[in-house]
């Protein structure tokens, strides 16, 4: 079961990075659900900001402005602590699903849960034969379930007896259903991405979200990958900041070391520009939003790998010492980058762009 929240630090927005980073070190050293970190996000309004308007969320003028605001929040949280960034990203993913597919009664219920401080996740990965829905009951389990046993609720994919899979909202805070023994990892420790058994949980119309097939609807399903790349981008930016802080004075006077730092800055900025465009295209559901998100995954991965190598080469053994911020970010990024099928995703984007103009300008430029 999660720890009871301690007193939330009284910090301004400018101090949030340092507060989350310090809390992240503690949760990394003794892995457990990061109650204090999420409490801090609640005090900043991030817990409800991206909820549907009917659930108390902020009203944005356009979907694109909402996406850009979320981009900045995801990368800021990820810059401070990638584990908390992953939990926050799962929460806003669930809020988006409620926004798209929830009915008025479900959105009012969501408002009550958020008012009580509840956090959500989205769990789709599962061991065979998967989570089944039969006669109003679930059977099966989810794996790599981020926040298992610590979140209030999770939106999970379930397979009915007939037709496409659909979404159900289930309690996620039952410690007896969570098995975290297999989450023995070098990085992202505080996400507690374990196995969660949903067998015998009841399902009614209230906790069935949307219609069959809604979760897999394109371009929302694939284009939504931009959100986790935004958190990863924050980790890359955090690593650049940690690299700068760790460079000694002799290293700063060395043109070879300065060149490494410049390369790291360029890699991080390149990733940012791709993630920003992926977010904008996803918000407007552009025709190539899914393919742009697929390619963005590869861009962010390459940038992260390059910055990890540059940081290690520029700072030497310091980057591998336990307790060093460089070490924590590198460990977290190394795991977080391991999203499924990156080569396939990039190849799918390439196949589309072999047949279509990438920039959408066609012959207009000429």
C-alpha positions as CSV (number, residue, x, y, z in Angstrom):
1,X,0.0,0.0,0.0
2,X,1.2,3.6,-0.6
3,X,2.7,5.6,2.1
4,X,0.6,8.3,3.8
5,X,1.5,11.7,2.3
6,X,3.9,13.7,4.3
7,X,3.7,17.5,4.6
8,X,3.9,19.0,1.2
9,X,6.9,21.4,0.8
10,X,5.8,25.0,0.6
11,X,7.5,25.9,-2.7
12,X,6.9,28.3,-5.5
13,X,6.7,27.2,-9.1
14,X,10.3,28.1,-9.7
15,X,11.4,25.7,-6.9
16,X,9.3,22.8,-8.2
17,X,12.2,21.3,-10.2
18,X,14.5,21.1,-7.2
19,X,11.8,19.8,-4.9
20,X,10.7,17.0,-7.3
21,X,14.4,16.1,-8.0
22,X,15.1,15.8,-4.3
23,X,12.0,13.7,-3.7
24,X,13.0,11.6,-6.7
25,X,16.3,10.8,-5.2
26,X,14.6,9.5,-2.1
27,X,12.1,7.3,-4.0
28,X,14.9,6.0,-6.2
29,X,17.0,5.0,-3.2
30,X,14.0,3.2,-1.5
31,X,11.5,2.5,-4.2
32,X,7.9,3.1,-3.3
33,X,4.9,5.0,-4.7
34,X,5.9,8.7,-4.8
35,X,3.1,10.1,-2.7
36,X,4.8,13.3,-1.8
37,X,5.8,14.1,-5.4
38,X,2.2,13.7,-6.6
39,X,0.9,15.7,-3.7
40,X,3.2,18.5,-4.8
41,X,1.8,18.3,-8.4
42,X,-1.7,18.6,-6.9
43,X,-0.8,21.8,-5.0
44,X,0.3,23.3,-8.4
45,X,-3.0,22.4,-10.0
46,X,-1.6,19.9,-12.4
47,X,-3.8,17.1,-11.0
48,X,-7.0,18.6,-12.5
49,X,-5.7,21.1,-15.2
50,X,-6.2,18.7,-18.1
51,X,-9.4,17.1,-17.0
52,X,-12.6,17.7,-19.1
53,X,-14.2,21.0,-18.4
54,X,-17.2,19.2,-16.9
55,X,-14.8,17.6,-14.4
56,X,-13.2,20.8,-13.3
57,X,-10.4,21.1,-15.9
58,X,-9.0,24.3,-17.3
59,X,-10.7,25.8,-20.3
60,X,-8.3,26.3,-23.2
61,X,-9.1,28.4,-26.2
62,X,-8.1,25.7,-28.7
63,X,-6.9,22.1,-28.6
64,X,-3.5,23.2,-29.9
65,X,-3.0,25.6,-27.0
66,X,-4.0,22.9,-24.6
67,X,-1.4,20.5,-26.2
68,X,1.4,23.0,-26.0
69,X,0.6,23.8,-22.3
70,X,0.6,20.0,-21.6
71,X,3.9,19.7,-23.5
72,X,5.6,22.2,-21.3
73,X,4.1,20.6,-18.1
74,X,5.2,17.1,-19.2
75,X,8.7,18.1,-20.0
76,X,9.1,20.1,-16.8
77,X,8.0,17.2,-14.6
78,X,10.1,14.8,-16.6
79,X,13.1,17.1,-16.3
80,X,12.9,16.8,-12.5
81,X,12.0,13.2,-12.2
82,X,11.2,10.8,-15.0
83,X,9.3,8.3,-12.7
84,X,6.9,11.0,-11.6
85,X,6.7,12.2,-15.2
86,X,5.6,8.8,-16.3
87,X,2.9,8.7,-13.7
88,X,1.7,12.2,-14.6
89,X,1.6,11.2,-18.3
90,X,-0.5,8.2,-17.5
91,X,-2.9,10.4,-15.5
92,X,-3.4,13.0,-18.3
93,X,-3.8,10.1,-20.8
94,X,-6.7,8.8,-18.7
95,X,-8.2,12.3,-18.4
96,X,-8.1,12.6,-22.3
97,X,-10.0,9.3,-22.6
98,X,-12.7,10.6,-20.2
99,X,-12.8,13.8,-22.3
100,X,-13.2,12.0,-25.6
101,X,-15.4,9.1,-24.5
102,X,-16.9,9.7,-21.1
103,X,-20.6,10.5,-20.8
104,X,-21.9,13.4,-18.5
105,X,-22.4,11.1,-15.5
106,X,-18.9,9.7,-15.8
107,X,-17.4,13.2,-16.0
108,X,-19.2,14.2,-12.9
109,X,-17.9,11.1,-11.1
110,X,-14.4,11.9,-12.4
111,X,-14.8,15.4,-10.8
112,X,-15.5,13.9,-7.4
113,X,-12.5,11.5,-7.6
114,X,-10.2,14.3,-8.6
115,X,-11.6,16.5,-5.8
116,X,-10.7,13.7,-3.4
117,X,-7.1,13.7,-4.8
118,X,-7.3,10.5,-6.8
119,X,-4.8,9.7,-9.5
120,X,-5.4,7.6,-12.6
121,X,-3.4,5.4,-15.0
122,X,-3.9,3.7,-18.3
123,X,-3.0,0.0,-18.5
124,X,-3.1,-1.9,-21.8
125,X,-0.2,-4.4,-21.7
126,X,-1.2,-7.8,-20.5
127,X,0.0,-11.5,-20.4
128,X,-2.0,-13.9,-22.5
129,X,-4.9,-14.5,-22.7
130,X,-5.5,-10.9,-21.7
131,X,-8.2,-9.3,-19.6
132,X,-11.6,-10.8,-20.4
133,X,-15.0,-9.3,-19.8
134,X,-17.8,-11.9,-19.3
135,X,-21.2,-11.4,-17.8
136,X,-20.2,-8.2,-16.0
137,X,-17.0,-9.6,-14.5
138,X,-13.3,-9.3,-15.4
139,X,-10.7,-12.0,-15.4
140,X,-7.0,-11.7,-16.0
141,X,-4.2,-9.3,-15.2
142,X,-2.3,-6.3,-16.5
143,X,1.5,-6.2,-16.6
144,X,3.9,-3.3,-16.5
145,X,1.0,-1.5,-14.8
146,X,2.5,1.8,-13.8
147,X,1.5,2.8,-10.3
148,X,-0.1,-0.6,-9.5
149,X,-1.5,-0.5,-5.9
150,X,-0.8,3.3,-5.5
151,X,-3.2,4.9,-8.0
152,X,-6.8,5.4,-7.2
153,X,-8.1,4.1,-10.5
154,X,-6.9,2.8,-13.9
155,X,-8.5,2.8,-17.3
156,X,-7.8,-0.7,-18.6
157,X,-8.4,-2.4,-22.0
158,X,-10.7,-5.4,-21.8
159,X,-11.9,-7.9,-24.3
160,X,-15.6,-8.7,-24.5
161,X,-17.0,-12.0,-25.7
162,X,-17.5,-10.4,-29.2
163,X,-16.2,-7.4,-31.1
164,X,-13.2,-5.0,-30.5
165,X,-11.7,-4.4,-27.1
166,X,-13.0,-1.6,-25.0
167,X,-12.2,0.4,-21.9
168,X,-13.2,-0.1,-18.3
169,X,-12.4,1.9,-15.2
170,X,-11.3,-0.2,-12.3
171,X,-9.9,0.5,-8.7
172,X,-6.1,0.4,-8.8
173,X,-5.3,0.8,-5.1
174,X,-5.7,-2.7,-3.8
175,X,-2.4,-3.9,-2.5
176,X,-3.4,-7.5,-2.5
177,X,-4.0,-7.4,-6.3
178,X,-0.6,-5.8,-7.0
179,X,2.5,-7.9,-7.5
180,X,5.6,-5.7,-7.5
181,X,8.1,-8.4,-6.9
182,X,9.2,-8.5,-10.6
183,X,9.9,-4.8,-10.8
184,X,13.6,-5.1,-10.1
185,X,15.1,-2.5,-12.4
186,X,18.0,-0.1,-12.6
187,X,15.8,2.9,-13.5
188,X,12.2,4.3,-13.2
189,X,12.0,2.5,-9.9
190,X,9.3,4.7,-8.3
191,X,6.8,4.0,-11.1
192,X,6.2,0.5,-9.5
193,X,5.2,-0.9,-12.8
194,X,4.1,-4.3,-11.6
195,X,1.4,-6.9,-12.3
196,X,-2.2,-6.1,-11.2
197,X,-4.9,-8.8,-11.1
198,X,-8.4,-7.6,-12.0
199,X,-10.1,-11.0,-11.7
200,X,-13.7,-10.8,-10.4
201,X,-13.9,-7.0,-10.4
202,X,-17.4,-6.1,-11.4
203,X,-18.1,-3.9,-14.5
204,X,-21.3,-1.9,-15.0
205,X,-22.3,0.8,-17.5
206,X,-20.9,3.4,-15.2
207,X,-17.3,2.1,-15.5
208,X,-17.4,1.1,-19.2
209,X,-15.8,4.1,-21.0
210,X,-16.9,4.8,-24.5
211,X,-17.8,2.2,-27.2
212,X,-16.0,-0.9,-28.4
213,X,-13.0,0.1,-30.5
214,X,-12.7,3.6,-29.1
215,X,-9.3,3.1,-27.5
216,X,-7.8,2.0,-30.8
217,X,-9.3,4.8,-32.8
218,X,-6.8,6.6,-35.1
219,X,-5.1,9.0,-35.1
220,X,-5.7,9.4,-31.4
221,X,-4.2,6.0,-30.4
222,X,-0.9,6.3,-32.2
223,X,-0.5,10.1,-32.2
224,X,-0.9,10.1,-28.4
225,X,2.6,8.7,-28.2
226,X,3.8,12.4,-28.3
227,X,2.9,12.6,-24.6
228,X,5.5,10.1,-23.4
229,X,8.1,11.5,-25.8
230,X,7.5,14.8,-24.1
231,X,8.4,13.3,-20.7
232,X,11.4,11.6,-22.2
233,X,12.4,15.0,-23.7
234,X,12.3,16.5,-20.2
235,X,14.7,13.8,-19.1
236,X,17.1,14.7,-22.0
237,X,16.9,18.4,-21.0
238,X,17.5,17.5,-17.4
239,X,20.5,15.5,-18.4
240,X,21.9,18.5,-20.3
241,X,21.4,20.7,-17.2
242,X,23.1,18.1,-15.0
243,X,26.0,17.8,-17.5
244,X,26.5,21.6,-17.4
245,X,26.5,21.6,-13.6
246,X,29.0,18.7,-13.5
247,X,31.5,20.2,-15.9
248,X,34.7,21.3,-14.1
249,X,36.3,24.6,-14.8
250,X,39.2,22.9,-16.8
251,X,36.6,21.1,-18.8
252,X,34.7,24.4,-19.5
253,X,38.0,25.9,-20.9
254,X,38.6,22.8,-23.1
255,X,37.2,23.3,-26.7
256,X,36.7,19.5,-27.0
257,X,34.5,19.3,-23.9
258,X,32.6,22.5,-25.0
259,X,31.9,20.8,-28.3
260,X,30.4,17.8,-26.5
261,X,28.2,20.2,-24.5
262,X,27.1,22.0,-27.7
263,X,26.2,18.7,-29.4
264,X,24.1,17.8,-26.4
265,X,22.2,21.1,-26.5
266,X,21.5,20.7,-30.2
267,X,20.3,17.1,-29.7
268,X,17.9,18.2,-27.0
269,X,16.6,21.2,-29.0
270,X,16.1,19.0,-32.1
271,X,14.0,16.6,-30.0
272,X,12.0,19.5,-28.6
273,X,11.1,20.8,-32.1
274,X,9.9,17.4,-33.2
275,X,7.8,16.8,-30.0
276,X,6.3,20.2,-30.3
277,X,5.1,19.6,-33.9
278,X,3.9,16.1,-33.0
279,X,1.8,17.6,-30.2
280,X,0.3,20.2,-32.5
281,X,-0.5,17.7,-35.2
282,X,-2.1,15.3,-32.7
283,X,-4.2,18.1,-31.2
284,X,-5.7,18.9,-34.6
285,X,-5.9,15.2,-35.6
286,X,-4.0,16.0,-38.8
287,X,-3.9,13.2,-41.4
288,X,-0.2,12.5,-40.7
289,X,-0.4,12.9,-36.9
290,X,0.1,9.2,-36.3
291,X,3.1,9.0,-38.6
292,X,4.7,12.1,-37.2
293,X,4.4,10.7,-33.7
294,X,6.0,7.4,-34.9
295,X,9.0,9.3,-36.3
296,X,9.2,11.5,-33.2
297,X,9.7,8.5,-31.0
298,X,12.9,7.6,-33.0
299,X,14.1,11.2,-32.9
300,X,13.8,11.5,-29.2
301,X,15.4,8.1,-28.6
302,X,18.4,9.0,-30.8
303,X,18.8,12.4,-29.1
304,X,18.6,10.8,-25.6
305,X,21.2,8.1,-26.5
306,X,23.5,10.8,-27.9
307,X,23.2,13.0,-24.9
308,X,23.7,10.1,-22.5
309,X,27.0,9.2,-24.3
310,X,28.1,12.9,-24.5
311,X,27.4,13.4,-20.8
312,X,29.3,10.3,-19.8
313,X,32.3,11.2,-22.0
314,X,32.4,14.8,-20.8
315,X,32.1,14.1,-17.1
316,X,33.9,10.7,-16.9
317,X,33.4,8.4,-14.0
318,X,31.3,11.0,-12.1
319,X,28.4,10.0,-14.4
320,X,28.4,6.5,-12.9
321,X,28.5,7.2,-9.2
322,X,25.6,6.3,-7.1
323,X,23.8,9.4,-5.8
324,X,24.9,11.6,-8.7
325,X,22.1,13.2,-10.6
326,X,23.7,12.3,-13.9
327,X,23.6,8.6,-13.0
328,X,19.9,8.7,-12.0
329,X,18.8,10.4,-15.2
330,X,20.8,8.0,-17.4
331,X,19.4,5.0,-15.6
332,X,15.9,6.3,-15.9
333,X,16.2,7.2,-19.5
334,X,17.8,3.9,-20.4
335,X,14.7,2.1,-19.3
336,X,12.0,4.6,-20.3
337,X,13.3,4.6,-23.9
338,X,12.5,1.0,-24.2
339,X,9.0,1.5,-25.7
340,X,7.8,-1.3,-27.9
341,X,8.6,-1.5,-31.6
342,X,10.6,1.6,-32.2
343,X,12.1,0.3,-35.5
344,X,8.7,-0.8,-36.8
345,X,7.2,2.6,-35.8
346,X,9.8,4.5,-37.8
347,X,9.4,2.2,-40.8
348,X,5.7,2.8,-40.9
349,X,6.3,6.5,-41.0
350,X,8.9,6.1,-43.7
351,X,6.4,4.0,-45.8
352,X,3.8,6.8,-45.6
353,X,6.3,9.6,-46.4
354,X,7.6,7.7,-49.4
355,X,4.1,8.2,-50.9
356,X,3.1,11.6,-49.4
357,X,4.8,14.9,-49.1
358,X,6.1,15.3,-45.5
359,X,5.6,19.0,-45.2
360,X,2.2,19.2,-46.8
361,X,3.4,21.9,-49.2
362,X,3.5,19.8,-52.4
363,X,4.4,21.8,-55.5
364,X,3.2,25.1,-53.9
365,X,6.8,26.0,-53.0
366,X,7.8,25.9,-56.7
